[in-house]
């Protein structure tokens, strides 16, 4: 595997992948910036049932984070991601509101795009593992300069497959737990208010612990640093 475009200090596959995952997720700061506006929107909307208050507060928080990034001349990517997520959630809530949906219907609508996205992401990324072309492998390829050379090494494919499963696991669990609750609330097989509370609990109380757990497992897996990046002439 060529290392022409890889930093000289990244001597192992684990080091390269660790750096790529840090860049992709934005580190602790990036994950926090992506979470704060969305959590604020969810908490305020569910507690006040006022779409305007929740939207304004979350956007103000995101704008403050964005201004800090711009002043520091660092990437605003993760704040912008949060704003896009809020906009999509607001759009679904607005559609429910326009169609005469109750406050509970609107709250359920807010959760729907996240469930749909996680389901689609889980299917695509899970399939990449099943066909032995895991997503994390392409992260590695983007650094080494050859997007597919990593696939010739079985050990690297094995490592990247494990990492990719860990990356997608929180979303898969979220869909399996939230999907049935949302459907039950939407069809009123479960009281909509109860469904909203359960969904909020799963998203805020379980979602981040799952992500932290998965990332911790990935860090542990990458800490061994024993798979060398092969150089080619």
HELIX and SHEET records of a PDB file:
HELIX    1   1 UNK A   13  UNK A   25  1                                  13    
HELIX    2   2 UNK A   27  UNK A   48  1                                  22    
HELIX    3   3 UNK A   51  UNK A   72  1                                  22    
HELIX    4   4 UNK A   77  UNK A   98  1                                  22    
HELIX    5   5 UNK A  103  UNK A  130  1                                  28    
HELIX    6   6 UNK A  135  UNK A  144  1                                  10    
HELIX    7   7 UNK A  149  UNK A  152  5                                   4    
HELIX    8   8 UNK A  154  UNK A  186  1                                  33    
HELIX    9   9 UNK A  192  UNK A  200  1                                   9    
HELIX   10  10 UNK A  201  UNK A  206  3                                   6    
HELIX   11  11 UNK A  207  UNK A  222  1                                  16    
END                                                                             
